[in-house]
Amino acid sequence: MRRVLSCLVLVIAVIACVQAAGAQTLLDETFQSGELGTWRGDPGRGDIQLTEYAGNYSIRLRRDAWAGRTIQGTVEAGETLVVSADFAANGLEKSDACLLEFSAGGQPWVTIGSVGDGQDDGVTLTGVAGDIAGPLSQMAVRVRSGGNAINDTCWAD
């Protein structure tokens, strides 16, 4: 299995853009503390680990695992929430994917972006992002490995 090179520095960012006052960052996670903090998940038939390679920490999800957390704050009507992440992936085939997902107010998860087969050399960072219009409350974000085999691997921060 290929290793993620030391240049792997990923960021999961959630930014509420206020029209008049500028942008406010609600969540910016790199896992460089070496801790998962308030991120919780379900390993499914895979696993979830915080991994370190050459000084860089990343959350690693395999097979059909996911990890997520709530976002503190609100986004008012007329404001836009920007949700983004960078992924590195390995072993994806056909419909396997690394997914960035968002939920507000207890609603079903919405896919913001994904990385799939052909974008999974284990090294290249691929960014995904999306805008969500307010008003929003009770927000949550998660990263998910949508794979079918234990070698389907996603790294994210």
Secondary structure as GFF3:
##gff-version 3
##sequence-region A 1 157
A	DSSP	beta_strand	12	18	.	.	.	ID=ss1
A	DSSP	beta_strand	22	29	.	.	.	ID=ss2
A	DSSP	beta_strand	40	42	.	.	.	ID=ss3
A	DSSP	beta_strand	47	53	.	.	.	ID=ss4
A	DSSP	beta_strand	56	62	.	.	.	ID=ss5
A	DSSP	beta_strand	66	71	.	.	.	ID=ss6
A	DSSP	beta_strand	80	90	.	.	.	ID=ss7
A	DSSP	beta_strand	97	104	.	.	.	ID=ss8
A	DSSP	beta_strand	110	116	.	.	.	ID=ss9
A	DSSP	beta_strand	126	133	.	.	.	ID=ss10
A	DSSP	beta_strand	139	146	.	.	.	ID=ss11
A	DSSP	beta_strand	153	156	.	.	.	ID=ss12
###
